Amino acid sequence: MPAPWARKRTAVADEALIRSLYEEHGRALLAYATRLTNDRAAAEDVVQETLVRAWRHPDALLNGKGSVRGWLLTVTRNLATDRYRAKAARPAEVAETPVTTAVQADHADTVVNSMVVLDALDRLSPEHRDVLTEIYFRGHSVAEAAQTLGVPPGTVKSRSYYALRAMRQTFGGSRQIAIPEVTG
C-alpha cells in the first residue's frame, strides 16, 4: 500500500494530467461529441465521461501506443454510440404533461337555461315574442325581421328593446343569462 503522501502526490499528478488534457483537447472533444449527439448538453456529458475514463486509466494515455487525442476521440465516439444504442433500446421519451382527463360538458345548465328562456318568452306579448324569435332564433338582421313581420325597422328595434327589458325583469336577480343587445 502506498504511503499517504504518495497517494496525495499521485492525485495531484492525475488532476494536472486531466487539466492539461482538457485544455489541449477539450474543444476538439466537445465539437466532435456535439456532431455525434446533435445535443450540446449530451455532448458535454460525453466529454466529461471521456475525461473521467482518462483519469481512471492514465496508463492508457502514457503507454506510448498511438496518440492521446486518438484515444480520447475513440472513447468519445464509443460513449456517444453507447448513448445512442441505449436510447434506441428503450421507448421514446415523452415530455411530461399534466394528467388531464377528458371533461364532458354537463348539458344540464343549457337545458335549465333553455327552459327559463322559453318560460320568459311565453310571458311576453305575441309582438315582442315574434321580434325576438326572428332576431335571436332565426338569426335575422333588424331589416330582415322588419320585412318578415311587415313592420318598420324602428319598430323591430323598440320591440326587441322592450322585450329584452321585460325578460330581464322576469329573470330578476336570481338567474343570470346573457342576452346580447340588438344592433341595427
C-alpha positions as CSV (number, residue, x, y, z in Angstrom):
1,M,0.0,0.0,0.0
2,P,1.5,3.4,-1.0
3,A,2.2,5.9,1.7
4,P,-0.4,8.7,2.2
5,W,2.0,11.3,0.8
6,A,2.4,9.2,-2.3
7,R,-1.3,8.9,-2.8
8,K,-1.7,12.7,-2.5
9,R,1.1,13.3,-5.0
10,T,-0.5,10.8,-7.4
11,A,-3.9,12.6,-7.1
12,V,-2.3,15.9,-7.8
13,A,-0.5,14.5,-10.8
14,D,-3.7,12.9,-12.1
15,E,-5.5,16.2,-11.7
16,A,-2.8,18.0,-13.5
17,L,-3.0,15.4,-16.3
18,I,-6.7,15.8,-16.7
19,R,-6.5,19.6,-16.6
20,S,-3.8,19.6,-19.3
21,L,-5.9,17.1,-21.4
22,Y,-8.9,19.3,-21.2
23,E,-7.0,22.4,-22.0
24,E,-5.4,20.8,-25.0
25,H,-8.2,18.6,-26.3
26,G,-11.4,19.8,-24.7
27,R,-12.6,22.0,-27.5
28,A,-12.0,19.3,-30.1
29,L,-13.7,16.6,-28.0
30,L,-16.7,18.9,-27.4
31,A,-17.1,19.7,-31.1
32,Y,-16.8,16.0,-32.1
33,A,-19.3,14.9,-29.4
34,T,-21.7,17.6,-30.4
35,R,-21.6,16.4,-34.0
36,L,-22.2,12.9,-32.9
37,T,-25.0,13.6,-30.5
38,N,-26.6,16.7,-32.0
39,D,-27.2,17.9,-28.5
40,R,-24.8,20.2,-26.7
41,A,-25.8,19.1,-23.2
42,A,-25.4,15.4,-24.1
43,A,-22.0,16.2,-25.7
44,E,-20.8,17.9,-22.5
45,D,-21.8,14.7,-20.6
46,V,-19.9,12.6,-23.1
47,V,-16.8,14.8,-22.8
48,Q,-17.0,14.7,-19.1
49,E,-17.2,10.9,-19.1
50,T,-14.3,10.7,-21.5
51,L,-12.1,12.7,-19.1
52,V,-13.3,10.5,-16.2
53,R,-12.2,7.5,-18.1
54,A,-8.9,9.1,-18.9
55,W,-8.5,9.8,-15.2
56,R,-9.3,6.2,-14.3
57,H,-6.9,4.8,-16.9
58,P,-3.9,7.1,-17.1
59,D,-1.7,4.2,-18.2
60,A,-3.6,4.0,-21.5
61,L,-2.6,7.6,-22.2
62,L,1.0,7.2,-21.3
63,N,1.8,3.8,-22.8
64,G,3.2,5.3,-26.0
65,K,0.8,3.3,-28.3
66,G,-0.9,5.8,-30.6
67,S,-1.7,9.4,-29.9
68,V,-3.5,10.7,-26.8
69,R,-6.0,12.6,-29.0
70,G,-6.8,9.5,-30.9
71,W,-7.5,7.6,-27.7
72,L,-9.7,10.4,-26.4
73,L,-11.7,10.7,-29.7
74,T,-12.2,6.9,-29.7
75,V,-13.5,6.9,-26.2
76,T,-15.8,9.8,-27.1
77,R,-17.1,8.0,-30.1
78,N,-17.7,4.8,-28.1
79,L,-19.6,6.7,-25.4
80,A,-21.7,8.6,-27.9
81,T,-22.5,5.2,-29.7
82,D,-23.4,3.7,-26.3
83,R,-25.8,6.6,-25.5
84,Y,-27.4,6.2,-28.9
85,R,-27.9,2.5,-28.5
86,A,-29.2,2.8,-25.0
87,K,-31.7,5.5,-26.2
88,A,-32.8,3.3,-29.1
89,A,-33.3,0.3,-26.8
90,R,-35.9,2.0,-24.6
91,P,-39.2,3.5,-25.6
92,A,-39.2,7.1,-26.9
93,E,-39.2,9.7,-24.2
94,V,-42.4,11.8,-23.9
95,A,-42.4,15.2,-22.4
96,E,-44.2,15.3,-19.1
97,T,-47.7,16.8,-19.3
98,P,-50.1,17.2,-16.5
99,V,-52.6,14.5,-16.4
100,T,-55.8,15.8,-18.0
101,T,-59.0,13.8,-18.2
102,A,-61.5,14.4,-20.9
103,V,-64.1,16.5,-19.4
104,Q,-67.5,16.2,-20.9
105,A,-69.6,19.3,-20.6
106,D,-72.6,19.0,-18.4
107,H,-75.6,20.0,-20.5
108,A,-77.9,20.4,-17.5
109,D,-77.2,24.1,-17.3
110,T,-78.0,24.5,-21.0
111,V,-81.3,22.7,-20.5
112,V,-82.3,24.8,-17.5
113,N,-81.4,28.0,-19.3
114,S,-83.5,27.0,-22.3
115,M,-86.4,26.2,-20.1
116,V,-86.1,29.6,-18.3
117,V,-85.9,31.5,-21.6
118,L,-88.9,29.6,-23.0
119,D,-90.9,30.4,-19.9
120,A,-89.9,34.1,-20.1
121,L,-90.8,34.1,-23.8
122,D,-94.3,32.7,-23.0
123,R,-94.9,35.7,-20.7
124,L,-94.2,38.2,-23.5
125,S,-96.8,39.7,-25.8
126,P,-97.0,38.0,-29.2
127,E,-95.5,41.0,-30.9
128,H,-92.4,41.1,-28.6
129,R,-92.0,37.3,-28.9
130,D,-92.2,37.4,-32.7
131,V,-89.4,40.0,-32.8
132,L,-87.1,38.1,-30.5
133,T,-87.8,34.9,-32.4
134,E,-86.9,36.5,-35.8
135,I,-83.7,38.1,-34.4
136,Y,-82.3,35.6,-32.0
137,F,-83.7,32.2,-33.0
138,R,-83.7,32.6,-36.8
139,G,-80.7,34.9,-36.9
140,H,-82.2,37.6,-39.0
141,S,-81.0,41.2,-39.0
142,V,-83.3,44.0,-38.0
143,A,-84.1,44.8,-41.6
144,E,-84.9,41.1,-42.4
145,A,-87.0,40.8,-39.3
146,A,-88.9,44.0,-40.2
147,Q,-89.6,42.7,-43.7
148,T,-90.7,39.3,-42.4
149,L,-93.0,40.8,-39.7
150,G,-94.2,43.6,-42.0
151,V,-93.3,46.5,-39.6
152,P,-90.7,49.3,-39.9
153,P,-87.1,48.6,-38.6
154,G,-87.5,51.2,-35.9
155,T,-90.5,49.2,-34.5
156,V,-88.4,46.0,-34.5
157,K,-85.7,47.8,-32.6
158,S,-88.1,49.2,-30.0
159,R,-90.0,45.9,-29.6
160,S,-86.7,44.0,-29.1
161,Y,-85.6,46.6,-26.6
162,Y,-88.8,46.3,-24.5
163,A,-88.9,42.5,-24.9
164,L,-85.4,42.1,-23.6
165,R,-86.1,44.5,-20.8
166,A,-89.2,42.5,-19.8
167,M,-87.3,39.3,-19.9
168,R,-84.6,40.7,-17.7
169,Q,-87.2,41.7,-15.2
170,T,-88.7,38.2,-15.4
171,F,-85.3,36.7,-14.6
172,G,-84.8,39.1,-11.7
173,G,-81.5,38.7,-9.9
174,S,-81.8,35.0,-9.3
175,R,-80.6,33.7,-12.7
176,Q,-78.1,35.4,-14.9
177,I,-78.5,34.6,-18.6
178,A,-76.5,36.6,-21.1
179,I,-78.7,38.2,-23.7
180,P,-76.9,40.2,-26.4
181,E,-78.1,43.6,-27.4
182,V,-79.8,44.2,-30.7
183,T,-77.9,46.3,-33.2
184,G,-79.2,47.7,-36.4
